[in-house]
């Protein structure tokens, strides 16, 4: 049914039409002034409500867009924080800018061979083959959008882009363009560019976003350069480490050989391995000539090699003569080809180092290192060469000392072998006359009429006592000889058990003695159990013997851990000894007391010292007359 009466209310806010409210009546209606006023008021309020709704919707969309923008930028900032690959970060920046400026074009350029060459770009350029081909060919440095930031070091924002004015062909579709210079160490090395097709002017917000992205790229580029420098430093450090490892290996090798020729050859080989292309020679004076006794590396000129093989007169080669005379190294960063030999022979040599090798204060030879490339000698280079040469000198000194020690050792060993053979032979040969003395003395006694007078009895007693003493001395000599020649059998020896067994033997042999034993914990050592028992027996017997005049004998036994060795000590409260004569205690047949007071051949301590010495240890002795003495031995913890 058609409307009979209608009211049309336009919705307008701020001069902007928002819509229309239409009221239709099916019956005739006369609009009173109040109704008209009400409807007009209703229209106004509806327009306001509609406007607010649209504003709220627009604001919500802006908030969503800004939130998405911020989230994308946060992800980019997080990626930029640790990224050192600037091209990878440039791709991330392009993704962010594409989100912020839909349909935009961005590209990353490096400065190469006097042109700006694109390295990374957005995929939309693939649809613009002419433009892509143009930028791939390289952009001239005087292109305004690149030239201006190179001059100022600041980003450039171009509104109302004009391809002809900007000298940038095939860019008619863009309305605004910006470029950000990427600097490292004050020098522009790259450029980041952004072109927008639907925004003619750069707003403050958009400029801030682009600047932030550019700063992140610049930081990434700086990190990349820092990482490159660190990599270079690490490479140099690695080279130095390898040099030190090589030097350590050389030092080890120098300690393993005493052949001077081998030592010099190893040092020359090490230095050649550490240096750039060149050669290393060790020169020595022979017959008034400088002779090359060791060489590593090709000298780069057959005629020069022939001259080196022939030798050079001493006094006519300053690079060798000067270090020889001054005993100081000579480092030439810029070698003069005319300095030493014919210039045409060494025109390819740029840098030379010559260092004297001192052995016992005298120059044994000259270490010579010529290099083909221009390379100043750094402090590290000089330190390596000086250290190597110094170590070589020490090794050569040790080699000479080792040769002398070896010769003396061989002579001493031969003398000891002769002495031991003599001792063994004499001790055996003495047995026969001693037996004759005893036997014929007994026969003489039985052949004389009984009873014998006191004088004859005393004479025969002296003969028998002297023979018995001589037998004891022979036994001592044999014991020392056997202990010196017996092969060592290395095993774990529990000194607690050894001392316990020796104490038990003393108790069985001397049950009447009252001895206060104070024995501490003793270690397990490595050595020959049988020989070490002789040492322990000698120390215990010594303490027991020299305390027999005490009403209460006290014998203390303990051990001391001295880091790399064990010290085992035996202290007594016996007669002691004058420390002035302590060095005699470990000598065969040497006594500090009368034989009438303390019997025995006086060989047990001497024998103990030989045994301990064969185990790599030492004997010790301290004492005071009338106070007592402390004897002991010190053994290394390692195997003998």
C-alpha positions in Angstrom: 0.0 0.0 0.0 1.5 3.4 -1.1 2.5 5.9 1.5 0.1 8.8 2.0 2.4 11.0 4.0 6.3 10.9 4.4 9.1 12.5 6.4 12.6 12.5 4.9 15.4 13.3 7.4 18.9 13.7 6.0 21.8 12.7 8.4 24.6 15.2 8.1 27.7 15.7 10.4 30.2 18.4 9.8 28.8 19.0 6.3 29.3 15.4 5.4 26.1 13.4 4.4 26.0 10.2 6.3 22.6 8.8 5.2 18.8 9.4 5.2 15.9 8.4 7.6 12.6 8.0 5.8 9.2 7.8 7.7 6.2 6.7 5.6 2.5 7.0 6.8 -0.3 5.0 5.2 -2.9 7.6 6.3 -2.9 11.3 5.9 -0.8 13.0 8.5 -0.1 16.6 9.3 3.2 17.2 11.0 2.9 19.6 13.8 5.7 21.9 14.8 6.6 19.7 17.8 6.7 16.6 15.6 8.9 18.5 13.1 11.2 19.6 15.9 11.4 16.1 17.3 12.2 14.5 13.9 14.9 17.0 13.2 16.4 16.5 16.6 16.2 12.7 16.1 18.0 13.1 12.8 20.8 15.1 14.4 21.3 12.6 17.1 21.3 9.7 14.7 23.9 11.5 12.5 26.1 12.0 15.6 25.7 8.4 16.6 26.5 7.2 13.1 29.5 9.5 12.9 30.8 8.2 16.2 30.3 4.6 15.1 32.2 5.3 11.9 35.0 7.0 13.8 35.2 4.2 16.2 35.4 1.7 13.4 38.1 3.7 11.6 40.0 4.1 14.9 39.8 0.4 15.6 41.2 -0.3 12.1 44.0 2.2 12.6 44.8 0.6 15.9 44.8 -2.8 14.3 47.0 -1.5 11.5 49.3 0.2 13.9 49.5 -2.8 16.2 50.4 -5.0 13.2 52.9 -2.4 12.2 54.4 -2.4 15.6 54.5 -6.2 15.9 56.2 -6.4 12.6 58.7 -3.8 13.6 59.3 -5.4 16.9 60.1 -8.7 15.1 62.4 -6.9 12.8 64.1 -5.1 15.7 64.6 -8.4 17.5 66.0 -10.0 14.4 68.3 -6.9 13.9 69.6 -7.2 17.4 71.8 -10.2 16.8 71.9 -10.4 13.0 75.4 -10.0 11.4 74.4 -10.9 7.9 73.3 -7.5 6.6 71.8 -8.9 3.4 69.6 -11.3 5.4 68.5 -8.3 7.6 67.8 -6.2 4.5 65.4 -8.9 3.3 63.6 -8.7 6.7 63.5 -4.9 6.4 61.9 -5.2 3.0 59.2 -7.5 4.5 58.4 -5.0 7.2 58.3 -2.1 4.8 56.0 -4.0 2.4 53.6 -4.5 5.3 53.7 -0.8 6.2 53.7 0.4 2.6 51.7 -2.1 0.5 53.0 -2.2 -3.0 56.3 -0.5 -2.2 59.6 -1.3 -3.8 62.8 -1.5 -1.7 66.4 -2.4 -2.6 69.8 -2.7 -0.9 72.9 -1.4 -2.8 76.6 -1.9 -2.3 79.3 0.5 -3.5 81.4 -1.5 -6.0 83.9 -0.3 -8.6 82.6 3.3 -8.5 78.9 2.4 -8.9 75.9 1.5 -6.8 75.1 -2.2 -7.4 71.9 -3.8 -6.2 72.3 -6.8 -3.9 68.8 -7.5 -2.6 65.4 -6.2 -3.8 61.7 -6.9 -3.5 60.0 -9.3 -5.8 57.8 -6.7 -7.4 60.8 -5.6 -9.5 60.6 -8.8 -11.4 57.4 -7.4 -13.0 59.4 -4.3 -14.1 62.2 -5.8 -16.2 63.4 -2.6 -17.7 63.9 -1.0 -14.2 65.5 -4.1 -12.8 67.9 -4.4 -15.7 68.8 -0.7 -15.2 69.6 -1.0 -11.5 71.5 -4.3 -12.0 73.7 -2.6 -14.5 74.8 -0.2 -11.7 73.7 3.3 -10.8 76.2 6.2 -11.2 77.5 7.9 -8.2 76.1 11.2 -9.4 72.5 10.0 -9.4 70.9 12.7 -7.2 69.0 10.3 -4.8 72.3 8.6 -4.1 74.7 11.6 -4.4 72.9 13.8 -1.8 73.1 11.3 1.1 76.7 10.6 0.2 77.5 14.3 0.7 75.4 14.8 3.9 75.5 11.3 5.5 71.8 11.7 6.2 68.7 10.0 4.6 66.9 11.8 1.8 63.1 11.9 1.3 61.9 12.9 -2.1 58.2 14.0 -2.5 56.5 14.2 -5.9 59.1 11.9 -7.6 60.2 13.1 -11.0 62.2 10.4 -12.9 63.7 13.0 -15.4 64.8 15.4 -12.7 66.3 12.5 -10.6 68.0 10.9 -13.6 66.4 7.6 -12.8 64.8 5.9 -15.8 61.8 3.6 -15.7 60.5 4.9 -12.3 57.4 6.7 -13.6 55.1 4.6 -11.4 56.5 6.0 -8.1 55.3 9.1 -6.3 57.8 9.3 -3.4 61.3 7.8 -2.8 63.7 7.7 0.1 67.3 6.6 0.5 69.3 5.8 3.7 73.1 5.8 3.7 74.7 3.0 5.6 78.1 4.0 7.1 80.8 2.0 8.8 83.7 3.9 10.5 82.5 7.2 8.9 82.5 5.8 5.4 79.4 5.1 3.4 79.5 1.5 2.2 75.9 0.8 1.2 72.5 2.4 0.5 69.0 1.3 1.3 66.2 2.7 -1.0 62.4 2.7 -0.8 59.9 3.7 -3.5 56.2 4.2 -2.9 53.6 4.3 -5.6 50.5 5.6 -3.9 51.7 8.2 -1.4 52.9 11.5 -2.9 54.4 12.9 0.3 56.4 11.5 3.2 54.6 12.0 6.6 56.6 12.4 9.8 55.5 9.0 10.9 56.6 7.3 7.7 59.9 9.1 7.8 60.5 7.9 11.4 59.7 4.3 10.4 62.1 4.4 7.5 64.9 6.1 9.6 64.4 3.4 12.3 64.8 0.6 9.7 67.8 2.3 8.2 69.5 2.7 11.6 69.0 -1.1 12.2 70.6 -1.9 8.9 73.5 0.4 9.7 74.0 -1.3 13.1 73.9 -4.7 11.4 76.4 -3.5 8.8 78.7 -2.3 11.6 78.3 -5.6 13.4 79.1 -7.4 10.2 82.3 -5.3 9.8 83.2 -5.9 13.5 82.6 -9.6 13.0 84.8 -9.5 9.9 87.6 -7.8 11.9 87.2 -10.2 14.7 87.4 -13.1 12.3 90.6 -11.6 10.9 91.9 -11.1 14.4 90.9 -14.7 15.3 92.6 -15.9 12.1 95.7 -14.0 13.1 95.4 -15.3 16.7 95.0 -18.8 15.3 98.1 -18.3 13.2 99.9 -17.1 16.3 98.6 -20.1 18.3 99.8 -22.4 15.6 103.2 -20.6 15.8 103.3 -21.1 19.5 102.3 -24.7 19.2 105.0 -25.2 16.6 107.4 -23.4 18.9 106.3 -25.6 21.8 106.9 -28.7 19.6 110.3 -27.3 18.6 111.2 -26.7 22.2 110.2 -30.3 23.0 112.2 -31.6 20.0 115.2 -29.4 21.0 115.1 -31.2 24.4 115.1 -34.7 22.8 118.2 -34.4 20.6 121.8 -33.2 21.2 122.9 -33.2 17.6 123.6 -29.5 16.7 122.8 -30.0 13.0 119.4 -31.5 13.8 118.6 -28.7 16.3 119.5 -26.0 13.8 117.5 -27.7 11.0 114.4 -28.0 13.2 114.6 -24.3 14.2 115.0 -23.2 10.5 112.1 -25.4 9.4 109.8 -24.0 12.1 110.6 -20.3 11.2 110.1 -21.0 7.5 106.6 -22.5 8.3 105.6 -19.4 10.2 106.6 -16.8 7.7 105.1 -15.7 4.3 106.9 -16.7 1.1 110.7 -16.5 1.4 113.5 -18.6 2.7 115.5 -19.2 5.9 119.2 -19.8 6.1 121.6 -20.5 9.0 125.0 -19.1 8.3 128.3 -20.0 10.0 131.8 -18.7 9.6 134.1 -21.4 8.1 137.5 -20.5 6.8 136.9 -16.8 6.5 133.6 -17.4 4.6 130.0 -17.2 5.4 128.7 -20.8 4.7 125.0 -21.8 4.7 124.9 -24.9 6.9 121.1 -25.2 6.9 118.4 -23.9 4.5 114.6 -24.1 4.0 112.8 -22.6 1.1 113.6 -21.8 -2.5 115.6 -18.6 -2.8 113.7 -17.7 -6.0 116.8 -17.3 -8.2 119.2 -20.1 -9.4 122.1 -17.6 -9.6 121.5 -16.5 -6.0 121.4 -20.1 -4.9 124.7 -20.7 -6.6 126.2 -17.7 -4.8 124.9 -18.9 -1.5 126.4 -22.4 -2.1 129.7 -20.8 -2.9 129.7 -18.7 0.3 130.4 -15.0 0.9 133.6 -13.4 2.3 133.3 -12.4 6.0 133.4 -8.6 6.3 131.7 -8.0 2.9 128.1 -8.8 3.8 126.7 -6.2 6.2 123.4 -8.0 6.8 125.5 -10.9 8.3 128.5 -9.1 9.6 126.7 -6.5 11.6 124.7 -8.9 13.8 127.8 -11.0 14.2 129.8 -8.0 15.5 127.1 -6.4 17.6 125.4 -9.6 18.8 122.1 -7.8 18.2 119.2 -8.7 15.8 118.9 -6.7 12.6 115.4 -6.2 11.1 115.2 -4.5 7.7 111.6 -3.6 6.7 112.8 -2.3 3.3 115.7 -4.3 2.2 118.3 -2.5 -0.1 119.2 -4.9 -2.9 122.6 -3.3 -3.2 123.4 -3.8 0.5 125.1 -7.2 0.4 125.4 -8.9 -3.0 124.8 -8.0 -6.7 121.4 -6.2 -6.8 120.1 -8.3 -9.7 120.4 -11.4 -7.5 118.1 -10.2 -4.7 115.9 -7.6 -6.4 112.9 -9.9 -5.5 113.7 -9.7 -1.8 111.8 -7.0 0.1 112.2 -7.7 3.8 115.1 -9.3 5.7 115.7 -10.3 9.4 119.1 -11.5 10.6 119.7 -12.6 14.2 122.8 -13.9 15.9 122.7 -17.3 17.7 124.7 -17.1 21.0 126.1 -20.2 22.6 127.9 -19.7 25.9 128.2 -16.0 25.1 129.8 -16.5 21.6 128.1 -16.1 18.2 127.8 -19.6 16.7 126.0 -18.5 13.6 123.5 -16.1 12.0 119.8 -16.9 11.5 118.7 -15.2 8.2 115.1 -14.8 7.0 114.6 -12.9 3.7 111.0 -12.5 2.5 109.8 -11.8 -1.0 106.8 -9.6 -0.2 106.9 -6.2 1.5 106.1 -7.0 5.1 107.3 -4.9 8.0 108.5 -6.9 11.0 105.8 -6.6 13.7 106.5 -6.8 17.4 105.0 -10.3 17.4 107.2 -11.4 14.4 110.3 -10.1 16.1 109.3 -11.8 19.4 108.8 -15.1 17.7 112.1 -14.9 15.9 114.0 -13.7 18.9 112.5 -16.4 21.1 113.2 -19.1 18.6 116.8 -18.0 18.2 117.3 -17.7 21.9 115.8 -21.2 22.5 118.1 -22.6 19.8 121.1 -21.1 21.5 120.0 -22.6 24.8 119.4 -25.9 23.2 122.8 -25.9 21.5 124.4 -25.0 24.9 122.5 -28.0 26.5 123.6 -30.2 23.7 127.2 -29.3 24.4 126.7 -29.8 28.1 124.9 -33.1 27.4 127.8 -34.3 25.3 130.3 -33.4 28.0 128.1 -35.0 30.7 127.7 -38.1 28.6 131.4 -38.4 28.1 132.0 -37.9 31.9 129.2 -40.4 32.7 130.6 -43.0 30.4 134.1 -42.5 31.9 132.6 -42.7 35.4 130.5 -45.8 34.6 133.6 -47.5 33.2 135.5 -46.6 36.4 132.7 -47.8 38.6 132.5 -51.1 36.7 136.2 -51.6 37.1 136.0 -50.6 40.8 133.1 -53.0 41.4 134.9 -55.8 39.6 138.0 -55.1 41.6 136.1 -55.0 44.9 134.3 -58.3 44.1 137.6 -59.9 43.0 139.5 -58.7 46.0 136.8 -59.7 48.5 136.8 -63.2 47.1 140.6 -63.4 46.8 140.9 -62.3 50.5 138.9 -65.3 51.7 141.7 -67.8 51.1 144.4 -66.1 53.2 141.9 -65.3 55.9 140.9 -68.9 56.1 144.6 -69.9 56.2 145.2 -67.5 59.1 142.3 -69.0 61.0 143.1 -72.6 60.2 146.8 -72.4 60.8 146.2 -70.4 64.0 144.0 -73.2 65.3 146.7 -75.8 64.3 149.3 -73.7 66.0 147.3 -73.6 69.2 146.7 -77.4 69.2 150.4 -78.0 68.5 151.6 -76.0 71.5 151.9 -77.8 74.9 149.1 -77.1 77.4 148.6 -75.0 79.3 149.5 -71.9 77.3 150.9 -68.9 79.2 148.9 -65.7 79.3 151.1 -64.0 76.6 150.7 -66.8 74.1 146.9 -67.0 74.8 146.6 -63.3 74.2 148.6 -63.4 70.9 146.6 -66.2 69.5 143.4 -64.4 70.5 144.5 -61.2 68.7 145.2 -63.3 65.6 141.7 -64.9 65.7 139.9 -61.5 66.4 141.8 -59.9 63.5 140.8 -62.7 61.2 137.2 -62.5 62.2 137.2 -58.7 61.7 138.7 -59.1 58.3 136.0 -61.7 57.4 133.4 -59.2 58.5 134.9 -56.5 56.3 135.0 -58.9 53.4 131.4 -59.7 53.9 130.6 -56.0 53.9 132.5 -55.4 50.7 130.7 -58.3 49.0 127.3 -57.0 50.3 128.0 -53.6 48.8 129.2 -55.1 45.5 126.1 -57.3 45.2 123.7 -54.4 46.0 125.4 -52.3 43.3 125.2 -54.9 40.6 121.7 -56.3 41.4 119.0 -55.5 38.9 116.2 -53.3 40.3 112.8 -55.0 40.4 110.2 -52.2 40.6 107.1 -53.1 42.7 104.8 -51.6 45.3 106.6 -51.8 48.7 104.5 -51.4 51.9 107.0 -49.8 54.2 104.7 -50.5 57.2 105.1 -54.2 56.7 108.9 -53.9 56.0 109.5 -51.9 59.3 107.3 -54.3 61.2 109.3 -57.3 60.0 112.6 -55.7 60.8 111.3 -54.8 64.3 110.3 -58.4 64.9 113.8 -59.6 63.9 115.3 -57.1 66.4 112.9 -58.4 69.1 113.9 -62.1 68.4 117.7 -61.3 68.3 117.7 -59.0 71.3 114.9 -60.1 73.7 116.7 -58.4 76.6 116.5 -54.9 75.1 113.8 -52.6 76.3 113.0 -50.3 73.4 110.1 -47.8 73.2 109.0 -48.0 69.5 107.0 -45.0 68.3 106.0 -45.8 64.7 103.7 -43.6 62.6 101.9 -44.4 59.4 104.2 -45.2 56.6 103.5 -45.0 52.8 103.7 -47.5 50.0 106.5 -46.7 47.6 107.7 -48.0 44.3 111.1 -49.9 44.4 112.9 -53.1 44.9 111.5 -54.7 48.0 114.6 -56.7 48.8 117.0 -53.8 48.5 114.7 -51.4 50.4 114.5 -53.9 53.2 118.3 -53.7 53.5 118.0 -49.9 53.8 115.3 -50.2 56.5 117.4 -52.8 58.3 120.5 -50.6 58.2 118.6 -47.7 59.8 116.9 -49.8 62.5 120.1 -51.7 63.3 122.0 -48.4 63.5 119.4 -46.9 65.9 119.3 -50.1 68.1 123.1 -50.3 68.2 123.7 -46.7 69.3 121.0 -46.6 72.0 122.1 -49.7 73.9 123.7 -47.6 76.5 120.4 -45.9 77.4 118.2 -47.2 80.2 115.2 -46.4 78.1 115.8 -46.5 74.4 113.3 -44.5 72.3 113.2 -45.1 68.5 110.7 -43.0 66.4 109.8 -43.8 62.8 107.6 -41.6 60.7 107.1 -40.4 57.1 106.7 -36.9 55.6 104.9 -36.1 52.3 107.1 -33.6 50.5 104.9 -33.3 47.4 106.9 -35.2 44.7 108.7 -37.4 47.2 108.3 -39.3 50.5 110.8 -38.8 53.4 111.1 -41.8 55.8 112.9 -40.9 59.1 114.3 -42.8 62.0 115.2 -40.9 65.2 116.9 -42.4 68.3 118.0 -41.0 71.7 121.4 -42.7 71.4 125.0 -41.3 71.5 124.5 -39.1 68.4 127.4 -37.7 66.5 129.2 -34.5 65.7 127.4 -32.9 62.7 130.8 -31.6 61.5 131.7 -35.1 60.4 128.2 -36.1 59.2 129.4 -36.5 55.6 131.6 -39.5 56.6 128.7 -41.6 57.8 127.8 -42.9 54.4 131.4 -43.8 53.4 132.6 -47.4 53.6 134.6 -48.3 56.8 134.3 -44.8 58.2 133.6 -44.6 61.9 132.8 -41.7 64.3 133.1 -44.0 67.3 135.6 -46.5 68.5 135.2 -50.1 67.2 135.7 -51.3 70.8 132.5 -49.4 71.8 130.4 -50.3 68.7 131.2 -53.3 66.6 130.5 -53.9 62.9 132.3 -53.3 59.6 130.7 -49.8 59.1 129.4 -50.5 55.6 125.6 -50.8 56.1 124.9 -47.0 55.8 127.2 -46.8 52.8 125.4 -49.7 51.2 122.0 -48.1 52.1 123.0 -44.8 50.3 123.9 -46.7 47.2 120.6 -48.5 47.1 118.6 -45.3 47.7 120.6 -43.5 45.0 119.8 -46.3 42.6 116.1 -45.6 43.4 116.6 -41.9 42.5 116.6 -40.8 46.2 119.0 -39.5 48.9 120.0 -40.3 52.4 119.8 -37.8 55.3 121.5 -37.6 58.7 121.2 -35.2 61.6 122.6 -35.5 65.1 124.2 -34.0 68.2 126.7 -35.7 70.5 124.9 -37.3 73.5 121.4 -36.2 72.2 120.7 -38.7 69.5 120.5 -38.9 65.7 117.9 -38.9 62.9 118.7 -40.9 59.8 116.4 -41.3 56.9 115.9 -41.6 53.1 113.9 -39.6 50.6 112.4 -41.4 47.6 110.5 -39.9 44.6 106.9 -40.9 44.3 107.4 -41.9 40.6 108.9 -45.2 39.6 112.8 -45.4 39.8 
